[in-house]
């Protein structure tokens, strides 16, 4: 997501704890490339018109659309920087224009006439996603977009007379930029186990991954200020509803781990961290559990993700950067008798509506599967729609929605739990695929994910 001063202050000063980011940390994160605006080139195509009418003044049409588009660009200036604006009249001009474009996140293509010379050539050769803005009566070229997309091109079309309809697409371009400039730290002693997924996601979206050994995390923990961690732990404890199992030293070690991992992210200019905490870097072999850190990072608009799960990490980065709400990685539990799916995990953000939103209350617990460390049991918002999503590789996104009916307090599973009513639990169970984890986001983001899929080149599959 975009870190703004407003969202930073909301995260810093809001419950359940302050100190999510210090002022200098905030400035450092905000200045990193993944927090910048998307760079989108706009380009117009026109031939000798016979549609919308043979007497069309193409130059005047170009000037009028430019003025209207400038208004939309000003409204979305915090998300996107629009460059270009050239009027091209042949396939050869398109080829020359494309050769000049550098470091783009997308192209906004505006046809003015039919015929539209260079339309297919531009989309076929474009190195970045292309959005066609087709105003009524401008062209027939929109009719070829679906076929080009099915042939593997990253392209979509919006056919509308309202320039305001471009707003969500500018935000999607901002997400394209965010993924392209993001850097993920992956804590593992077995990089080859994640290397293929990392390579595929980097190839699809440009995201960079760096594998981090346990010794590097141990060193960062040793360098973290134990006194500062003790103060943060005291504040964290004061703001909890109660503490059940963890000893004070386990809470302090959790906050010291937060200081350590955050320092590594600042040094590496990364915005995401995920650790193989049930594998080669088991949490109970680390000097502190990372779970509190993940909660704090997610509350601050950054990314802390469980179990070195790159698919869930990329899912969270995609949705959060657009919608501004954190993800909750879950282990789903099915109960067909109630048409219910329970989502449970020992890591959850508290600001599930985003840094500007309210914080949910929490209880400090141990990790249920090891009975060690310190984690948050978050009492999440109820009676609200959620989106359940997961990348099954960069070419497929699994999506469903549900309604949160309550939060669970079972001594089985994981500490943070929500009960959800789904459309058809049995159908979902019968077709379940792509590993256990799913990522929960408050709100219905289905339409956004479908749009993103068309523009970024992945299939959106409705699971249930």
N, C-alpha and C positions, 0 to 999 in steps of 0.2 A: 504494500500500500504506500501511498505518498505520505511522508512524514511532514506535517505542517506544525507551525508553532501552536496552533489551537489544540490539535490532537496530542501533541507532546505535553502541553500543560495539563490537559485532561488526564492523561496517563500518569503524569508526575504527581499531581495533587489529589487525585481521586482515591477513594477506597478501592481495594482493601489495604494497599500499602503504597507509600510514596517511594521515591528513589529508583523508579524504573530506569531512568536515564539521567545522568548528571547533565548540566547545561553543555559542557564541552563535549561529552559523548553524543548528545543530541546533534550538535552542530557538525560533528565528524560524520555521523551516520547520514545526516541530511545532505551532506555534500557529496556523498558517494554516487557513482554513476547510475546505479539502479533506482535512485530516487529522483532522477531527472525527467524532463519532458520527452515525449515521443517526438521523433523527427519524421514528418510526413511530407512528401512532395505532392503537390497538386498539379494536374496537367489536363488540358482541354484538347479534345479531338474534334475536328470538323472537316467535312469535304464540301464540294459544291452541292448545296442542299436541294433535295426534292421533298424532304420531310424535315421539319414540320410544315414548311412551305417553301416554294422555290424563291420567293422574294425575301427570305430571312436575311437581315443584316447581321452577319456572323460576328463582326467586330463589336457591334453594339450589344449583342447577346452576351458575348464574352465579358464585356465591361459590366453589364448588369449583374451577371452571376458572380463575378468577382466581388462586387460590392456587398451582395447578400452573404456570400461566404465569409467575407471579412468580419461581419457581425458575429457569425457563429464561431469563428476562430478567436475573437476577442473574449467571448463568453467562456471558452475552454482553454484559454491561454495557460492556465496552470497545469494542463494535461498534455498539450500538444503544441509543437512549433511547426507551422505550415510554411513550406518553402515553395519555390517554383511559381506556377501560374501561367506557364507558356501555352500558347495556342499552336498545336501541331496539325499539319494538313496532309501528311503522307506517312507511309510505313518507314521510309528512309529517315524522315525527321524523328520518328519515334526511336529508331535504332540509335541515332546520334544522341538523343536526349537521355536514353537509358545509360549510355556509356559514361555520361557525365555525373550520374547520381552516385553518391557515396554516403556510407554510414546512415542509411535510412532504416526506419522501422516499418514504413508502409507507404503506399501510393494511393492517393485519392484521384480517381479517374472520372472526369466529367465530360461525357459526350454531348455535343451541341447539335449535331445534325445526323441525318441518314442520307447518304452513306457516312460511315465512320471509319475512315482509313486508319490503319495501324492498330485497331482495337484488339484483335486477337493476337497480333504480333507482340503488343506490349504485355498483355497478360501472360502469354507463353514464355516470354523472356524475363519477366520481372523477377528479381532475386528476393523480393519481400512480398508480403501480402498486399493484395490490391482490393480496394473497395470502389465499386462503380456507383456513382451517385447519378441516378437516372431520373431526371425531372419529367413529368408528363409531357408527351408530344416531342421530346427531344430526339429520340432515336429508337430503333428496333434492336439495337445491339444487346440489350439486356437479355434477350431471348437465348443467347448463346452462353450465358454465364454458368448455368447449372451443368451443361455439358463439359465446359472447360474445367469446372471443379471436379466432376466425376473422373476426368482424365488426369487428375492429380495436381491441378493448379490451385494455389491458395488465393481464392477470390470469392467475393460475395457481392451482391447488388442490393441497393436500397432504392426503391422506386417511390418517390414522394415529392410533393410540392413544398413540404415544410423543411426548412433548413435546420430547425430544432431537432428533427429526427436524426441528425448526425451526432447528437450529444453522446449517446451510449457507444457509438462507434469510435469517437475520439477517446473515450475511456478504454475501449478495447485496445486501440493502438498504444495507449499508455501502458497497458499490461504487456503487450508485445515487447516494448522497450524494457520494462521491468524484468521480464524473464531473460531477455538477451544480455542484460548487464548484471544479472544476479550472480552471486558466488556462494556456493554451499560447501560448508566444512562437514566432512563425513568421518566420524571417529570409528575406526575399525582396524583390527590387526590382519584383516584378510581383504585388501582392496580388490583382488580379482573377482570376489563374489558379487561386487557391485559395479565392476568396471563396464560391463556391457550396457547396463541400464544408464549409467552416467554418460557413456558415449552416445547412446541413442537420443537422450534428452538434450545433450549439448548440440548434436547435429540438427535436431528439430527446432530448438528454441534459442540456442546460443548460450544457455546457462553453463557456467563453469563450476566444476567440482574439484575439491582438493581433499585427498585422503589424509587423515591425521592419525598417527599411532598413539597408543595409550601413554607412552613415555612423555609425549608432548603435552598431553592433558595433565599428567602428574606434575610436570614442571610448572605449568601455569597455575595449578592449584597451590603449589608450594610458594609461588611468588605473590599470590593474592593476600590482601591484608586481613589477617585474622581478626583484628580489632574492629575493622569496618564491618566484617561479616557478623560479628557478635552484635553490633548495634542494629544492623538490618534484621537479624534474627529476632531480636527483642521487639522491634516494631512489627514485624511479620506475625509474631505470636500475639501481641496485644490486639491486633486487628482481626484475629481469628475468632470464630464463635467459641471454640475450645480446642484443646490439644488432647488427643486420646492416647496414642502409644508412644510417639517418638520422644527420645531423651533430648535435652537441650543441645548436646553436642551434635546430634544428628541434624537438627534444624540449622545450627551454625555451619556445619559442613555443607549443607545444601545451599546456603547463601554464599559461602565461600566458593563453592563450585560455580555459582552464578557469576561472581566477580571474575573468576578465572576464564570461563568460556566467553563471557562478554569481552574481556580483554583480548582474547584470541581473535574474535570476530573483528574488533577494531583494527588490530594489527594486520589482519589478512584482507581487510575491506570486504568482509562477507556479511550477508544479511540473513543467513540461515545456518543452523547447526543441527546435526542429527548424529546420534551415537548408537552403535551396535550393542545396546545395553542388556540384551538377552542372548548375546553371542560371544564374540571374541573379546569384547570389553564389557563383561557383565557388570551391572551397576554395583553389586556388592563386592567387586574387586577394585572399584574406583575409590578415591578418598572421600567422595561425597556423591550422593545421587543427583542426577541432572534435572530431576522432575520439577523442582521449584524454579530453576532457571528457565525451563521451557515455558512455564506459566507466565513468568515475568516478561520474557521476550515476546510472547504472543500478545500479551496485554499492551505492549509498547508499539505494536505494529511490525515487529520483526518475526522471525520464524524459529521456533524450537520444536523439533519433531522427534517422535519416538523411534527407536530400534533401527536406525540407519535405513529407514524405509524411504527410498528415493521416489517411489510412485506417490506416496502420500505427501512427501515434501513438495513435489512439483504440483500436485493437486492443490495444496494449501497456498502455494505461491500464486498460482493462476487465479483462484477465486478471491483470495484476500486482497491482492493488488487491485482488483476491479471493485469489489464490494465493500472493502474496508472492514470486514469482520474476520476474526480469527477462525482457524479450523480446530476441530476436536477430533483427533485420531481415535477410532474406537474399535473394539472387538464386539461385533454384533452377536446377540443371543436371541434365537427365535423361539416364540411361543405361539404355535399355530392355533391353539385353543382360544386365544384372545386376539388373534390377528395382530400380534404385537411383536415388535423388535426392540430389545433392550440394547442400548449402546453404553459400553463400559470401558473405562481406562483409568490409569492412575495419574494422568496428566491432563489438565484442562486449564485454559485461560479463565479468568474471572470476568473480563470485559467482553462478553460474548456478542455484544452489539457493536463492538469496536471501541477504540480509545476514547471517543467522545461519549460513549454510553455508560450506563450505570454498571457498577461492579456487583457480581453475585457474592453472597456470603460463602464462607468456606470454613472447613474444619481441617485441622492439621492431623494427618494420619500417617501410619507407616505404609510402605509398599505392600499390598496385600499378598502378592505372590512370594515375597521373601521375608516379610515381617521385619524389615529393616528400613533405614533411611527415613526421609520425611517427604510427604507429598501433600497435595491439596485434594480434599473431597469437596468439590464445588457443587452447591445447590443451584442448579441451572434454571433459567426461566422456563415456565410451563405454559401450556395452552398456546403454543406458537408453532408455525410451520418451519421446518428445517429442510435443507437440501443435504442429501447423502451422496457423496461422489468419490471417485477414485480413477486415476489414470491406470489403464491396463497397458502400459507402454505409451509412447507419444502419439500413437495413431488411434487410440480408442479411449473414450471417457465414459465410465459407467455412472449413471445418474438416477436418483429416485427422490421422492419427497415423502415427508411424514409429518405428523403432528405430535408434539411433545405433550404427553398426558400427565406426567409426573416425574419426580426423580426417585431413584431407588436407593435403598440403604441395606442391601444384602451383604452378608459376610462372605459371599461367593463372588468370584469374578474380579472386578477392579473397583477402586474407591469412588470415582465419579461415575454416576450412572443416570441415564434418563430412560424412561419408558416411552415408546412411541407407537402410535397407531398408523399402520400403513395401508395402502390400497389393497394389496393382495400378498400377504406374507408367504403363502404356499407357493405362488408362482415365483416369487423372488428366490425362495429356498431351492426350488427345482432347477433354477437357471443360474445359481450363484457361481461366480467365477473370479479369477484373478486375485487369489489370495484372500486372507482374512480381513485385513484392515479396510475400513471406510473412513472418510473424513466428513464430519458434520459441520454445517454452516447454518447459522440462523438466517431465515428468509428463504424465499423461493427464487433460486438462481437458474432454474432450468432454461429459460429462454436465453439468458445471457450465455450459458454454456453452449447452447445450440449455435448461437451466432459466432461465438469464439471458435467452435469446431469448424464451421464453414470457412472462416477467414484464416485460421491457423493450420488447417489440414488434418484435423482429427475427427473421427466418427463419434457422435454422441448416441449412446445406447441407453434407453430407458429400461432400468432393471425391473421396476415394479410399479 
